[in-house]
Amino acid sequence: MKKTYKIEVDCANCANKMEEAARKTSGVKDATVNFMTLKMNVEFEEGQDPKTVMETVRKNCKKVEDDCEIYF
C-alpha cells in the first residue's frame, strides 16, 4: 500500500534526512520525500497498519530533524 503525506521541513538537506529515517523504519518498504512539493510518499510492507507505522516514522524523523512535521 502506498500513501502520500504532507510534510513541513525547512531545507532540502533536512528532507533527505527525513527520507533516510523513514526508509529505515520497520514496516516501511520504501519512502521518498519531495522538498519542492513538501510531500512524503510511503510504501508500506504487506500487512502493516499505516497509521501505526507513520507514528514511528514521525518519531524517527524528529530524531534527525526536530522541527519537521508529518501530517496524517
mmCIF file of the N, C-alpha and C atoms, coordinates in Angstrom:
data_MODEL
# 
_entry.id   MODEL 
# 
loop_
_atom_site.group_PDB 
_atom_site.id 
_atom_site.type_symbol 
_atom_site.label_atom_id 
_atom_site.label_alt_id 
_atom_site.label_comp_id 
_atom_site.label_asym_id 
_atom_site.label_entity_id 
_atom_site.label_seq_id 
_atom_site.pdbx_PDB_ins_code 
_atom_site.Cartn_x 
_atom_site.Cartn_y 
_atom_site.Cartn_z 
_atom_site.occupancy 
_atom_site.B_iso_or_equiv 
_atom_site.pdbx_formal_charge 
_atom_site.auth_seq_id 
_atom_site.auth_comp_id 
_atom_site.auth_asym_id 
_atom_site.auth_atom_id 
_atom_site.pdbx_PDB_model_num 
ATOM 1   N N  . MET A 1 1  ? 0.833  -1.163 0.000  1.00 0.00 ? 1  MET A N  1 
ATOM 2   C CA . MET A 1 1  ? 0.000  0.000  0.000  1.00 0.00 ? 1  MET A CA 1 
ATOM 3   C C  . MET A 1 1  ? 0.889  1.241  0.000  1.00 0.00 ? 1  MET A C  1 
ATOM 4   N N  . LYS A 1 2  ? 0.508  2.222  -0.810 1.00 0.00 ? 2  LYS A N  1 
ATOM 5   C CA . LYS A 1 2  ? 1.254  3.484  -0.888 1.00 0.00 ? 2  LYS A CA 1 
ATOM 6   C C  . LYS A 1 2  ? 0.351  4.616  -0.424 1.00 0.00 ? 2  LYS A C  1 
ATOM 7   N N  . LYS A 1 3  ? 0.953  5.556  0.309  1.00 0.00 ? 3  LYS A N  1 
ATOM 8   C CA . LYS A 1 3  ? 0.220  6.741  0.753  1.00 0.00 ? 3  LYS A CA 1 
ATOM 9   C C  . LYS A 1 3  ? 1.125  7.955  0.637  1.00 0.00 ? 3  LYS A C  1 
ATOM 10  N N  . THR A 1 4  ? 0.503  9.120  0.477  1.00 0.00 ? 4  THR A N  1 
ATOM 11  C CA . THR A 1 4  ? 1.224  10.387 0.395  1.00 0.00 ? 4  THR A CA 1 
ATOM 12  C C  . THR A 1 4  ? 0.830  11.254 1.582  1.00 0.00 ? 4  THR A C  1 
ATOM 13  N N  . TYR A 1 5  ? 1.825  11.869 2.198  1.00 0.00 ? 5  TYR A N  1 
ATOM 14  C CA . TYR A 1 5  ? 1.609  12.708 3.380  1.00 0.00 ? 5  TYR A CA 1 
ATOM 15  C C  . TYR A 1 5  ? 2.203  14.088 3.153  1.00 0.00 ? 5  TYR A C  1 
ATOM 16  N N  . LYS A 1 6  ? 1.506  15.097 3.652  1.00 0.00 ? 6  LYS A N  1 
ATOM 17  C CA . LYS A 1 6  ? 2.020  16.470 3.620  1.00 0.00 ? 6  LYS A CA 1 
ATOM 18  C C  . LYS A 1 6  ? 3.044  16.589 4.744  1.00 0.00 ? 6  LYS A C  1 
ATOM 19  N N  . ILE A 1 7  ? 4.156  17.249 4.441  1.00 0.00 ? 7  ILE A N  1 
ATOM 20  C CA . ILE A 1 7  ? 5.198  17.437 5.448  1.00 0.00 ? 7  ILE A CA 1 
ATOM 21  C C  . ILE A 1 7  ? 5.549  18.908 5.561  1.00 0.00 ? 7  ILE A C  1 
ATOM 22  N N  . GLU A 1 8  ? 6.235  19.230 6.641  1.00 0.00 ? 8  GLU A N  1 
ATOM 23  C CA . GLU A 1 8  ? 6.764  20.576 6.838  1.00 0.00 ? 8  GLU A CA 1 
ATOM 24  C C  . GLU A 1 8  ? 8.228  20.420 7.206  1.00 0.00 ? 8  GLU A C  1 
ATOM 25  N N  . VAL A 1 9  ? 9.096  20.967 6.368  1.00 0.00 ? 9  VAL A N  1 
ATOM 26  C CA . VAL A 1 9  ? 10.539 20.870 6.586  1.00 0.00 ? 9  VAL A CA 1 
ATOM 27  C C  . VAL A 1 9  ? 11.195 22.111 5.986  1.00 0.00 ? 9  VAL A C  1 
ATOM 28  N N  . ASP A 1 10 ? 12.313 22.541 6.593  1.00 0.00 ? 10 ASP A N  1 
ATOM 29  C CA . ASP A 1 10 ? 12.913 23.826 6.234  1.00 0.00 ? 10 ASP A CA 1 
ATOM 30  C C  . ASP A 1 10 ? 13.889 23.821 5.065  1.00 0.00 ? 10 ASP A C  1 
ATOM 31  N N  . CYS A 1 11 ? 14.563 22.694 4.825  1.00 0.00 ? 11 CYS A N  1 
ATOM 32  C CA . CYS A 1 11 ? 15.574 22.695 3.769  1.00 0.00 ? 11 CYS A CA 1 
ATOM 33  C C  . CYS A 1 11 ? 15.660 21.325 3.094  1.00 0.00 ? 11 CYS A C  1 
ATOM 34  N N  . ALA A 1 12 ? 16.289 21.304 1.935  1.00 0.00 ? 12 ALA A N  1 
ATOM 35  C CA . ALA A 1 12 ? 16.411 20.062 1.166  1.00 0.00 ? 12 ALA A CA 1 
ATOM 36  C C  . ALA A 1 12 ? 17.257 19.026 1.909  1.00 0.00 ? 12 ALA A C  1 
ATOM 37  N N  . ASN A 1 13 ? 18.300 19.469 2.593  1.00 0.00 ? 13 ASN A N  1 
ATOM 38  C CA . ASN A 1 13 ? 19.132 18.538 3.347  1.00 0.00 ? 13 ASN A CA 1 
ATOM 39  C C  . ASN A 1 13 ? 18.322 17.861 4.454  1.00 0.00 ? 13 ASN A C  1 
ATOM 40  N N  . CYS A 1 14 ? 17.481 18.631 5.120  1.00 0.00 ? 14 CYS A N  1 
ATOM 41  C CA . CYS A 1 14 ? 16.624 18.078 6.172  1.00 0.00 ? 14 CYS A CA 1 
ATOM 42  C C  . CYS A 1 14 ? 15.622 17.085 5.576  1.00 0.00 ? 14 CYS A C  1 
ATOM 43  N N  . ALA A 1 15 ? 15.114 17.398 4.396  1.00 0.00 ? 15 ALA A N  1 
ATOM 44  C CA . ALA A 1 15 ? 14.186 16.488 3.719  1.00 0.00 ? 15 ALA A CA 1 
ATOM 45  C C  . ALA A 1 15 ? 14.881 15.160 3.415  1.00 0.00 ? 15 ALA A C  1 
ATOM 46  N N  . ASN A 1 16 ? 16.147 15.216 3.008  1.00 0.00 ? 16 ASN A N  1 
ATOM 47  C CA . ASN A 1 16 ? 16.914 13.991 2.753  1.00 0.00 ? 16 ASN A CA 1 
ATOM 48  C C  . ASN A 1 16 ? 17.086 13.169 4.025  1.00 0.00 ? 16 ASN A C  1 
ATOM 49  N N  . LYS A 1 17 ? 17.326 13.845 5.147  1.00 0.00 ? 17 LYS A N  1 
ATOM 50  C CA . LYS A 1 17 ? 17.453 13.154 6.431  1.00 0.00 ? 17 LYS A CA 1 
ATOM 51  C C  . LYS A 1 17 ? 16.140 12.478 6.812  1.00 0.00 ? 17 LYS A C  1 
ATOM 52  N N  . MET A 1 18 ? 15.025 13.164 6.560  1.00 0.00 ? 18 MET A N  1 
ATOM 53  C CA . MET A 1 18 ? 13.703 12.589 6.841  1.00 0.00 ? 18 MET A CA 1 
ATOM 54  C C  . MET A 1 18 ? 13.460 11.351 5.984  1.00 0.00 ? 18 MET A C  1 
ATOM 55  N N  . GLU A 1 19 ? 13.822 11.449 4.717  1.00 0.00 ? 19 GLU A N  1 
ATOM 56  C CA . GLU A 1 19 ? 13.635 10.320 3.798  1.00 0.00 ? 19 GLU A CA 1 
ATOM 57  C C  . GLU A 1 19 ? 14.430 9.106  4.273  1.00 0.00 ? 19 GLU A C  1 
ATOM 58  N N  . GLU A 1 20 ? 15.667 9.319  4.658  1.00 0.00 ? 20 GLU A N  1 
ATOM 59  C CA . GLU A 1 20 ? 16.516 8.229  5.133  1.00 0.00 ? 20 GLU A CA 1 
ATOM 60  C C  . GLU A 1 20 ? 15.950 7.610  6.416  1.00 0.00 ? 20 GLU A C  1 
ATOM 61  N N  . ALA A 1 21 ? 15.487 8.455  7.338  1.00 0.00 ? 21 ALA A N  1 
ATOM 62  C CA . ALA A 1 21 ? 14.913 7.960  8.591  1.00 0.00 ? 21 ALA A CA 1 
ATOM 63  C C  . ALA A 1 21 ? 13.645 7.153  8.324  1.00 0.00 ? 21 ALA A C  1 
ATOM 64  N N  . ALA A 1 22 ? 12.815 7.618  7.388  1.00 0.00 ? 22 ALA A N  1 
ATOM 65  C CA . ALA A 1 22 ? 11.579 6.911  7.055  1.00 0.00 ? 22 ALA A CA 1 
ATOM 66  C C  . ALA A 1 22 ? 11.889 5.544  6.444  1.00 0.00 ? 22 ALA A C  1 
ATOM 67  N N  . ARG A 1 23 ? 12.863 5.503  5.545  1.00 0.00 ? 23 ARG A N  1 
ATOM 68  C CA . ARG A 1 23 ? 13.231 4.241  4.892  1.00 0.00 ? 23 ARG A CA 1 
ATOM 69  C C  . ARG A 1 23 ? 13.730 3.190  5.881  1.00 0.00 ? 23 ARG A C  1 
ATOM 70  N N  . LYS A 1 24 ? 14.368 3.631  6.949  1.00 0.00 ? 24 LYS A N  1 
ATOM 71  C CA . LYS A 1 24 ? 14.925 2.714  7.946  1.00 0.00 ? 24 LYS A CA 1 
ATOM 72  C C  . LYS A 1 24 ? 13.881 2.243  8.961  1.00 0.00 ? 24 LYS A C  1 
ATOM 73  N N  . THR A 1 25 ? 12.673 2.796  8.899  1.00 0.00 ? 25 THR A N  1 
ATOM 74  C CA . THR A 1 25 ? 11.632 2.451  9.862  1.00 0.00 ? 25 THR A CA 1 
ATOM 75  C C  . THR A 1 25 ? 11.016 1.099  9.540  1.00 0.00 ? 25 THR A C  1 
ATOM 76  N N  . SER A 1 26 ? 10.853 0.289  10.565 1.00 0.00 ? 26 SER A N  1 
ATOM 77  C CA . SER A 1 26 ? 10.229 -1.022 10.405 1.00 0.00 ? 26 SER A CA 1 
ATOM 78  C C  . SER A 1 26 ? 8.796  -0.862 9.886  1.00 0.00 ? 26 SER A C  1 
ATOM 79  N N  . GLY A 1 27 ? 8.443  -1.639 8.865  1.00 0.00 ? 27 GLY A N  1 
ATOM 80  C CA . GLY A 1 27 ? 7.114  -1.559 8.267  1.00 0.00 ? 27 GLY A CA 1 
ATOM 81  C C  . GLY A 1 27 ? 7.069  -0.727 7.004  1.00 0.00 ? 27 GLY A C  1 
ATOM 82  N N  . VAL A 1 28 ? 8.161  0.000  6.727  1.00 0.00 ? 28 VAL A N  1 
ATOM 83  C CA . VAL A 1 28 ? 8.240  0.824  5.516  1.00 0.00 ? 28 VAL A CA 1 
ATOM 84  C C  . VAL A 1 28 ? 9.039  0.069  4.461  1.00 0.00 ? 28 VAL A C  1 
ATOM 85  N N  . LYS A 1 29 ? 8.417  -0.127 3.303  1.00 0.00 ? 29 LYS A N  1 
ATOM 86  C CA . LYS A 1 29 ? 9.102  -0.789 2.192  1.00 0.00 ? 29 LYS A CA 1 
ATOM 87  C C  . LYS A 1 29 ? 9.978  0.223  1.446  1.00 0.00 ? 29 LYS A C  1 
ATOM 88  N N  . ASP A 1 30 ? 9.428  1.430  1.222  1.00 0.00 ? 30 ASP A N  1 
ATOM 89  C CA . ASP A 1 30 ? 10.164 2.491  0.543  1.00 0.00 ? 30 ASP A CA 1 
ATOM 90  C C  . ASP A 1 30 ? 9.555  3.833  0.913  1.00 0.00 ? 30 ASP A C  1 
ATOM 91  N N  . ALA A 1 31 ? 10.360 4.880  0.861  1.00 0.00 ? 31 ALA A N  1 
ATOM 92  C CA . ALA A 1 31 ? 9.880  6.232  1.150  1.00 0.00 ? 31 ALA A CA 1 
ATOM 93  C C  . ALA A 1 31 ? 10.664 7.233  0.320  1.00 0.00 ? 31 ALA A C  1 
ATOM 94  N N  . THR A 1 32 ? 9.966  8.238  -0.176 1.00 0.00 ? 32 THR A N  1 
ATOM 95  C CA . THR A 1 32 ? 10.619 9.341  -0.887 1.00 0.00 ? 32 THR A CA 1 
ATOM 96  C C  . THR A 1 32 ? 10.036 10.652 -0.374 1.00 0.00 ? 32 THR A C  1 
ATOM 97  N N  . VAL A 1 33 ? 10.896 11.643 -0.254 1.00 0.00 ? 33 VAL A N  1 
ATOM 98  C CA . VAL A 1 33 ? 10.477 12.970 0.184  1.00 0.00 ? 33 VAL A CA 1 
ATOM 99  C C  . VAL A 1 33 ? 10.779 13.949 -0.937 1.00 0.00 ? 33 VAL A C  1 
ATOM 100 N N  . ASN A 1 34 ? 9.788  14.755 -1.287 1.00 0.00 ? 34 ASN A N  1 
ATOM 101 C CA . ASN A 1 34 ? 9.969  15.788 -2.298 1.00 0.00 ? 34 ASN A CA 1 
ATOM 102 C C  . ASN A 1 34 ? 9.929  17.135 -1.584 1.00 0.00 ? 34 ASN A C  1 
ATOM 103 N N  . PHE A 1 35 ? 11.086 17.776 -1.469 1.00 0.00 ? 35 PHE A N  1 
ATOM 104 C CA . PHE A 1 35 ? 11.175 19.054 -0.765 1.00 0.00 ? 35 PHE A CA 1 
ATOM 105 C C  . PHE A 1 35 ? 10.385 20.145 -1.478 1.00 0.00 ? 35 PHE A C  1 
ATOM 106 N N  . MET A 1 36 ? 10.373 20.127 -2.802 1.00 0.00 ? 36 MET A N  1 
ATOM 107 C CA . MET A 1 36 ? 9.684  21.180 -3.571 1.00 0.00 ? 36 MET A CA 1 
ATOM 108 C C  . MET A 1 36 ? 8.172  21.161 -3.344 1.00 0.00 ? 36 MET A C  1 
ATOM 109 N N  . THR A 1 37 ? 7.587  19.969 -3.246 1.00 0.00 ? 37 THR A N  1 
ATOM 110 C CA . THR A 1 37 ? 6.131  19.880 -3.054 1.00 0.00 ? 37 THR A CA 1 
ATOM 111 C C  . THR A 1 37 ? 5.751  19.670 -1.595 1.00 0.00 ? 37 THR A C  1 
ATOM 112 N N  . LEU A 1 38 ? 6.767  19.461 -0.730 1.00 0.00 ? 38 LEU A N  1 
ATOM 113 C CA . LEU A 1 38 ? 6.557  19.178 0.690  1.00 0.00 ? 38 LEU A CA 1 
ATOM 114 C C  . LEU A 1 38 ? 5.633  17.975 0.886  1.00 0.00 ? 38 LEU A C  1 
ATOM 115 N N  . LYS A 1 39 ? 5.998  16.888 0.195  1.00 0.00 ? 39 LYS A N  1 
ATOM 116 C CA . LYS A 1 39 ? 5.228  15.655 0.301  1.00 0.00 ? 39 LYS A CA 1 
ATOM 117 C C  . LYS A 1 39 ? 6.163  14.474 0.555  1.00 0.00 ? 39 LYS A C  1 
ATOM 118 N N  . MET A 1 40 ? 5.657  13.502 1.320  1.00 0.00 ? 40 MET A N  1 
ATOM 119 C CA . MET A 1 40 ? 6.366  12.254 1.577  1.00 0.00 ? 40 MET A CA 1 
ATOM 120 C C  . MET A 1 40 ? 5.497  11.122 1.046  1.00 0.00 ? 40 MET A C  1 
ATOM 121 N N  . ASN A 1 41 ? 6.076  10.332 0.140  1.00 0.00 ? 41 ASN A N  1 
ATOM 122 C CA . ASN A 1 41 ? 5.396  9.150  -0.376 1.00 0.00 ? 41 ASN A CA 1 
ATOM 123 C C  . ASN A 1 41 ? 5.959  7.933  0.342  1.00 0.00 ? 41 ASN A C  1 
ATOM 124 N N  . VAL A 1 42 ? 5.069  7.140  0.919  1.00 0.00 ? 42 VAL A N  1 
ATOM 125 C CA . VAL A 1 42 ? 5.499  5.984  1.693  1.00 0.00 ? 42 VAL A CA 1 
ATOM 126 C C  . VAL A 1 42 ? 4.811  4.731  1.155  1.00 0.00 ? 42 VAL A C  1 
ATOM 127 N N  . GLU A 1 43 ? 5.620  3.699  0.918  1.00 0.00 ? 43 GLU A N  1 
ATOM 128 C CA . GLU A 1 43 ? 5.090  2.386  0.546  1.00 0.00 ? 43 GLU A CA 1 
ATOM 129 C C  . GLU A 1 43 ? 5.305  1.481  1.755  1.00 0.00 ? 43 GLU A C  1 
ATOM 130 N N  . PHE A 1 44 ? 4.209  0.906  2.221  1.00 0.00 ? 44 PHE A N  1 
ATOM 131 C CA . PHE A 1 44 ? 4.253  0.078  3.424  1.00 0.00 ? 44 PHE A CA 1 
ATOM 132 C C  . PHE A 1 44 ? 4.436  -1.391 3.076  1.00 0.00 ? 44 PHE A C  1 
ATOM 133 N N  . GLU A 1 45 ? 5.091  -2.121 3.986  1.00 0.00 ? 45 GLU A N  1 
ATOM 134 C CA . GLU A 1 45 ? 5.231  -3.564 3.814  1.00 0.00 ? 45 GLU A CA 1 
ATOM 135 C C  . GLU A 1 45 ? 3.863  -4.217 3.976  1.00 0.00 ? 45 GLU A C  1 
ATOM 136 N N  . GLU A 1 46 ? 3.696  -5.364 3.358  1.00 0.00 ? 46 GLU A N  1 
ATOM 137 C CA . GLU A 1 46 ? 2.437  -6.110 3.391  1.00 0.00 ? 46 GLU A CA 1 
ATOM 138 C C  . GLU A 1 46 ? 1.987  -6.368 4.834  1.00 0.00 ? 46 GLU A C  1 
ATOM 139 N N  . GLY A 1 47 ? 0.717  -6.081 5.107  1.00 0.00 ? 47 GLY A N  1 
ATOM 140 C CA . GLY A 1 47 ? 0.130  -6.374 6.407  1.00 0.00 ? 47 GLY A CA 1 
ATOM 141 C C  . GLY A 1 47 ? 0.392  -5.341 7.492  1.00 0.00 ? 47 GLY A C  1 
ATOM 142 N N  . GLN A 1 48 ? 1.057  -4.246 7.167  1.00 0.00 ? 48 GLN A N  1 
ATOM 143 C CA . GLN A 1 48 ? 1.358  -3.208 8.162  1.00 0.00 ? 48 GLN A CA 1 
ATOM 144 C C  . GLN A 1 48 ? 0.225  -2.191 8.239  1.00 0.00 ? 48 GLN A C  1 
ATOM 145 N N  . ASP A 1 49 ? -0.023 -1.669 9.429  1.00 0.00 ? 49 ASP A N  1 
ATOM 146 C CA . ASP A 1 49 ? -1.015 -0.613 9.633  1.00 0.00 ? 49 ASP A CA 1 
ATOM 147 C C  . ASP A 1 49 ? -0.343 0.738  9.393  1.00 0.00 ? 49 ASP A C  1 
ATOM 148 N N  . PRO A 1 50 ? -0.749 1.452  8.334  1.00 0.00 ? 50 PRO A N  1 
ATOM 149 C CA . PRO A 1 50 ? -0.089 2.717  8.002  1.00 0.00 ? 50 PRO A CA 1 
ATOM 150 C C  . PRO A 1 50 ? -0.047 3.726  9.153  1.00 0.00 ? 50 PRO A C  1 
ATOM 151 N N  . LYS A 1 51 ? -1.144 3.854  9.899  1.00 0.00 ? 51 LYS A N  1 
ATOM 152 C CA . LYS A 1 51 ? -1.178 4.838  10.985 1.00 0.00 ? 51 LYS A CA 1 
ATOM 153 C C  . LYS A 1 51 ? -0.142 4.508  12.067 1.00 0.00 ? 51 LYS A C  1 
ATOM 154 N N  . THR A 1 52 ? -0.046 3.250  12.443 1.00 0.00 ? 52 THR A N  1 
ATOM 155 C CA . THR A 1 52 ? 0.920  2.831  13.453 1.00 0.00 ? 52 THR A CA 1 
ATOM 156 C C  . THR A 1 52 ? 2.343  3.041  12.959 1.00 0.00 ? 52 THR A C  1 
ATOM 157 N N  . VAL A 1 53 ? 2.605  2.649  11.723 1.00 0.00 ? 53 VAL A N  1 
ATOM 158 C CA . VAL A 1 53 ? 3.951  2.804  11.152 1.00 0.00 ? 53 VAL A CA 1 
ATOM 159 C C  . VAL A 1 53 ? 4.315  4.283  11.054 1.00 0.00 ? 53 VAL A C  1 
ATOM 160 N N  . MET A 1 54 ? 3.360  5.118  10.651 1.00 0.00 ? 54 MET A N  1 
ATOM 161 C CA . MET A 1 54 ? 3.645  6.541  10.486 1.00 0.00 ? 54 MET A CA 1 
ATOM 162 C C  . MET A 1 54 ? 3.926  7.237  11.814 1.00 0.00 ? 54 MET A C  1 
ATOM 163 N N  . GLU A 1 55 ? 3.355  6.762  12.908 1.00 0.00 ? 55 GLU A N  1 
ATOM 164 C CA . GLU A 1 55 ? 3.688  7.305  14.228 1.00 0.00 ? 55 GLU A CA 1 
ATOM 165 C C  . GLU A 1 55 ? 5.185  7.090  14.496 1.00 0.00 ? 55 GLU A C  1 
ATOM 166 N N  . THR A 1 56 ? 5.676  5.903  14.144 1.00 0.00 ? 56 THR A N  1 
ATOM 167 C CA . THR A 1 56 ? 7.091  5.590  14.324 1.00 0.00 ? 56 THR A CA 1 
ATOM 168 C C  . THR A 1 56 ? 7.960  6.396  13.361 1.00 0.00 ? 56 THR A C  1 
ATOM 169 N N  . VAL A 1 57 ? 7.487  6.534  12.114 1.00 0.00 ? 57 VAL A N  1 
ATOM 170 C CA . VAL A 1 57 ? 8.217  7.339  11.127 1.00 0.00 ? 57 VAL A CA 1 
ATOM 171 C C  . VAL A 1 57 ? 8.370  8.774  11.648 1.00 0.00 ? 57 VAL A C  1 
ATOM 172 N N  . ARG A 1 58 ? 7.298  9.334  12.181 1.00 0.00 ? 58 ARG A N  1 
ATOM 173 C CA . ARG A 1 58 ? 7.343  10.709 12.707 1.00 0.00 ? 58 ARG A CA 1 
ATOM 174 C C  . ARG A 1 58 ? 8.380  10.819 13.828 1.00 0.00 ? 58 ARG A C  1 
ATOM 175 N N  . LYS A 1 59 ? 8.375  9.867  14.761 1.00 0.00 ? 59 LYS A N  1 
ATOM 176 C CA . LYS A 1 59 ? 9.341  9.880  15.868 1.00 0.00 ? 59 LYS A CA 1 
ATOM 177 C C  . LYS A 1 59 ? 10.770 9.800  15.337 1.00 0.00 ? 59 LYS A C  1 
ATOM 178 N N  . ASN A 1 60 ? 10.999 8.913  14.357 1.00 0.00 ? 60 ASN A N  1 
ATOM 179 C CA . ASN A 1 60 ? 12.337 8.756  13.787 1.00 0.00 ? 60 ASN A CA 1 
ATOM 180 C C  . ASN A 1 60 ? 12.787 10.008 13.047 1.00 0.00 ? 60 ASN A C  1 
ATOM 181 N N  . CYS A 1 61 ? 11.872 10.641 12.336 1.00 0.00 ? 61 CYS A N  1 
ATOM 182 C CA . CYS A 1 61 ? 12.210 11.869 11.609 1.00 0.00 ? 61 CYS A CA 1 
ATOM 183 C C  . CYS A 1 61 ? 12.536 12.995 12.582 1.00 0.00 ? 61 CYS A C  1 
ATOM 184 N N  . LYS A 1 62 ? 11.817 13.076 13.678 1.00 0.00 ? 62 LYS A N  1 
ATOM 185 C CA . LYS A 1 62 ? 12.076 14.133 14.663 1.00 0.00 ? 62 LYS A CA 1 
ATOM 186 C C  . LYS A 1 62 ? 13.423 13.940 15.365 1.00 0.00 ? 62 LYS A C  1 
ATOM 187 N N  . LYS A 1 63 ? 13.934 12.713 15.375 1.00 0.00 ? 63 LYS A N  1 
ATOM 188 C CA . LYS A 1 63 ? 15.261 12.472 15.953 1.00 0.00 ? 63 LYS A CA 1 
ATOM 189 C C  . LYS A 1 63 ? 16.347 13.117 15.105 1.00 0.00 ? 63 LYS A C  1 
ATOM 190 N N  . VAL A 1 64 ? 16.162 13.112 13.774 1.00 0.00 ? 64 VAL A N  1 
ATOM 191 C CA . VAL A 1 64 ? 17.179 13.685 12.886 1.00 0.00 ? 64 VAL A CA 1 
ATOM 192 C C  . VAL A 1 64 ? 16.901 15.147 12.551 1.00 0.00 ? 64 VAL A C  1 
ATOM 193 N N  . GLU A 1 65 ? 15.642 15.561 12.648 1.00 0.00 ? 65 GLU A N  1 
ATOM 194 C CA . GLU A 1 65 ? 15.259 16.940 12.326 1.00 0.00 ? 65 GLU A CA 1 
ATOM 195 C C  . GLU A 1 65 ? 14.089 17.319 13.221 1.00 0.00 ? 65 GLU A C  1 
ATOM 196 N N  . ASP A 1 66 ? 14.399 17.878 14.402 1.00 0.00 ? 66 ASP A N  1 
ATOM 197 C CA . ASP A 1 66 ? 13.370 18.063 15.430 1.00 0.00 ? 66 ASP A CA 1 
ATOM 198 C C  . ASP A 1 66 ? 12.261 19.050 15.103 1.00 0.00 ? 66 ASP A C  1 
ATOM 199 N N  . ASP A 1 67 ? 12.456 19.938 14.118 1.00 0.00 ? 67 ASP A N  1 
ATOM 200 C CA . ASP A 1 67 ? 11.383 20.881 13.796 1.00 0.00 ? 67 ASP A CA 1 
ATOM 201 C C  . ASP A 1 67 ? 10.593 20.483 12.546 1.00 0.00 ? 67 ASP A C  1 
ATOM 202 N N  . CYS A 1 68 ? 10.733 19.242 12.101 1.00 0.00 ? 68 CYS A N  1 
ATOM 203 C CA . CYS A 1 68 ? 9.953  18.764 10.956 1.00 0.00 ? 68 CYS A CA 1 
ATOM 204 C C  . CYS A 1 68 ? 8.577  18.315 11.438 1.00 0.00 ? 68 CYS A C  1 
ATOM 205 N N  . GLU A 1 69 ? 7.641  18.162 10.498 1.00 0.00 ? 69 GLU A N  1 
ATOM 206 C CA . GLU A 1 69 ? 6.314  17.666 10.840 1.00 0.00 ? 69 GLU A CA 1 
ATOM 207 C C  . GLU A 1 69 ? 5.774  16.832 9.686  1.00 0.00 ? 69 GLU A C  1 
ATOM 208 N N  . ILE A 1 70 ? 5.014  15.815 10.034 1.00 0.00 ? 70 ILE A N  1 
ATOM 209 C CA . ILE A 1 70 ? 4.325  14.973 9.053  1.00 0.00 ? 70 ILE A CA 1 
ATOM 210 C C  . ILE A 1 70 ? 2.858  14.970 9.433  1.00 0.00 ? 70 ILE A C  1 
ATOM 211 N N  . TYR A 1 71 ? 1.993  15.300 8.475  1.00 0.00 ? 71 TYR A N  1 
ATOM 212 C CA . TYR A 1 71 ? 0.550  15.378 8.739  1.00 0.00 ? 71 TYR A CA 1 
ATOM 213 C C  . TYR A 1 71 ? -0.146 14.150 8.182  1.00 0.00 ? 71 TYR A C  1 
ATOM 214 N N  . PHE A 1 72 ? -0.890 13.454 9.069  1.00 0.00 ? 72 PHE A N  1 
ATOM 215 C CA . PHE A 1 72 ? -1.697 12.314 8.611  1.00 0.00 ? 72 PHE A CA 1 
ATOM 216 C C  . PHE A 1 72 ? -3.000 12.242 9.352  1.00 0.00 ? 72 PHE A C  1 
# 
